Amino acid sequence: MKKGTIIILTIITLVLTFIFAEIFSIYHFGSLPTLLTSLYLISIFAILEYLAISITYIVKRVIKKEKLEIKKIIGLVLLFVALLLVLLYLVVLDVDYLHSYMNSAPFYLNVIVRSVEFLIPSIILIVIGILLIKNKKKK
């Protein structure tokens, strides 16, 4: 991809990140973000940037009439789902933190359980996605 295309996609994605954050009341422009809010913004930006780059990749392949392999598309979708799981992990962990005083389990146990529920499947999806996307050279 050309540098100009990447810069334009990044600017559009950055603007969309703050628009979504404002719509969903995650961050209001001008306020000082907390660490969790910063993680939300970074996650939303990464998801939107990934979507923009993936869609650009697919559109360029279609325009050039090159063959799109199904396993590469599945790999792209798996990586997208992994990013969504990381964002969901942050959201669920925040809710657990807010309710930690009402639960009998200590908060660190909730972190461990939520990590097993969301982060381990994310890592597995990332590995499978990368293995599907990478090119294998045949001799």
Number of C-alpha atoms within 10 A of each C-alpha: 9 6 8 9 11 15 11 11 17 19 12 14 21 18 13 16 23 18 15 15 19 13 11 10 9 16 21 14 11 6 7 10 14 10 9 13 15 14 14 21 21 15 19 22 21 20 21 21 21 18 16 16 16 16 13 16 12 14 12 13 13 12 8 9 9 10 8 11 10 11 14 17 16 15 21 21 16 21 24 21 18 24 23 18 20 21 22 17 19 20 14 16 19 14 11 17 17 11 11 16 11 9 11 7 10 11 17 11 10 17 17 11 13 18 17 12 13 19 20 15 16 23 16 13 21 20 15 15 23 15 14 19 17 11 9 8 5 4 3
